[in-house]
Amino acid sequence: MHRESPAAAVTVERDYSRKWFVMSAVAMGIFLATIDGSIVNVALPTLTTYLNTEFAIVQWVVLAYLLTVTTLLPVVGRLADMYGRKQLYVPGFIVFTIGSLLCGLSPTVGWLIAMRVLQGVGAALILALGLAIVTDAFPPGERGRALGVTGTIVSIGIVTGPTLGGIIIANLSWHWIFFVNVPIGILGVYLTLRHVPRARPPGNQRFDLAGAATLCLALLGILLSLTTAQERGFTDRTAIMQFVFGVFFLVAFVTIQRRHPQPIIDLELFRNPVFTVNLATGLLVFIGQGSAILIPFYLENVLGYGVQQVGLLLVVLPLTMGVVAPISGTLSDRLGSRPITVAGLAVIALGYVALATLSTETTAVGFMWRYALIGVGIGLFNSPNNSATMGTAPPNRLGVASALMSLTRSMGQTMGLALLGALWAGVVFRAVGGILPGGATTAPAEAQADALRVVMLVIAGMDVLALALALVAWRGERGRPVLPRAELEQETIQIGH
C-alpha cells in the first residue's frame, strides 16, 4: 500500500553542538522512570504488609503502571512524529511528577494503584521519546556511545532506587519512595524547556484514530488476560475471553495499518531484518527481567535479609550494567552491533543458569556474583541493540521506532511479571500440595527457592532462543553496512528553540 509523504520540509545541516545538553534533559527522564520502578520493586514486601494485602493484589502496583505505559507507547510515538517530541516530553514530566505526589499520599492499595495509572500516562510520554531525542541529538557515528550513556543512567537510577528505597522504608515510611520523584521531575521540566530543541515536523499529517483505538484495546486485552490468568489460572473463562478480545483487535489493527496512508505503526519498518530481529531478541530479554519482582521475596523470605540489605544486594546488577553499557556502545560504533549483542545474550543465558543454582544456603557473595553476570550481559546487549534498531528508522519515524523499543521493554516486563509470577506461584503450590490462604510468599523457604530455580531455567531457555535468532541474523548480515543510517548527516526537519 502506498504511503503518503508529509509535506516537504527545509533541509538543514544538522547541529550537534547541543548534544550533551540534550542528553542531560533526557537523562532526567530516564532517571525518573528507573528510580521509581526500582524503588517500588524493593518495596513490594513492605507494601504487602502495611496496606494489609497479598502478593496477587500488590502486584497491581507494578502491573497497573506497566499496562498504562504499554498501551500508550505506540500512540505517543506517532503523535510525537506528527507534532514534535519536546511538545509531548514536557507534559510527560509534569504528569509523572503530579502522579508521584498523589501516589505518596495514597491511603489504600486501591488508591495507590489508581495513581500509578496516572504516573503511567506521564511515563509513556517520557519513555516513548527519550531514545528518539538522543538519536536526533548525536551524529550516527556516536549513536552507540550516546545510547550506552543512557544505559549507564538507567543503571544509576536502578542502583539509587533499591538503596534509597531501603533507607527510606527503614527510617521513614513507604510514602516517601514516591515523594522523592517530585524534585527530580521539576528539574527535568526545567532542563527539557532549556535545552531540548523544538522540532516542527512537516505538516499535513493525519492521525490514525481507528488504528490507535484498536491497538490500545488489543494490548490491553492481551495483557489483562495474562494478569487474570496469573490469578485464576490459564484455563479461566475470563482470561480466555480477554485474550480473544485482544487478538481480535490486534487483527483489526494490522488490517487498518495496511490500508491507512499514514498509520500509527508503519509495517514497512518490519521489512528490515535488523529492526525485526532486534525487537524480538529485546522482547525475550525483557520477559526474563520480569523475574526481578521475585528476587526481593527470595532475599527476604528465603535468605532472611532485611529491606536495607536487600536494597544493597540488588545494586549489583545495575552497577555492572552501568559500567559495561557505555563500553559496549562505543565498541558497537567501531565493530558493529551484532557481535556485541551476541556476546551479551550468551552472558545473560549463562547468568540465569547460574541463578538456577540458588538455594536456601546461598551466601550474599554467592548471590552477588550470579546476579552480576546478568548485569554484564544486559550491559553488553542493550546499547548496541538499541543503536542498531534506531539506526534503521527513517528520520520521520524516529518517534515510532523509539516507542516500539520502549514497548518491547514494557510489554516484555509485563508478560514476564504475569507468566513468570504465575509459574513461580504454581510450582510453590504444587510443592506444598495446594493453594495457601496467604499466597505463595507464605510457603516454606525451600519451596520458594525450588520454584525460583525453575523460573530461572525457563528464562535461560528463552535467552538461548534469543541467542539463536541473533546468530542467524548475524550470518545473514555479513557483508552489509554496519550503520544503515550512517549517511544521514542531514535531515529534512525544521529546528527551533
Secondary structure, 3 states (H helix, E strand, C coil): CCCCCCCCCCEEECCCCCHHHHHHHHHHHHHHHHHHHHHHHHHHHHHHHHCCCCHHHHCHHHHHHHHHHHHHHHHHHHHHHHHCCHHHHHHHHHHHHHHHHHHHCCCCHHHHHHHHHHHHHHHHHHHCCHHHHHHHHCCHHHHHHHHHHHHHHHHHHHHHHHHHHHHHHHHCCCCHHHHCHHHHHHHHHHHHHHHCCEEECCCCCCCCHHHHHHHHHHHHHHHHHHHHHHHHCCCCHHHHHHHHHHHHHHHHHHHHHHHCCCCCCCHHHHHCHHHHHHHHHHHHHHHHHHHHHCHHHHHHHHCCCCHHHHHHHHCHHHHHHHHHHHHHHHHHHHHCHHHHHHHHHHHHHHHHHHHCCCCCCCCHHHHHHHHHHHHHHHHHHHHHHHHHHHHCCCHHHHHHHHHHHHHHHHHHHHHHHHHHHHHHHHHHHHHHCCCCCCCHHHCCHHHHHHHHHHHHHHHHHHHHHHHHHHHHHHHHHCCCCCCCCCCCCEEECEEEC
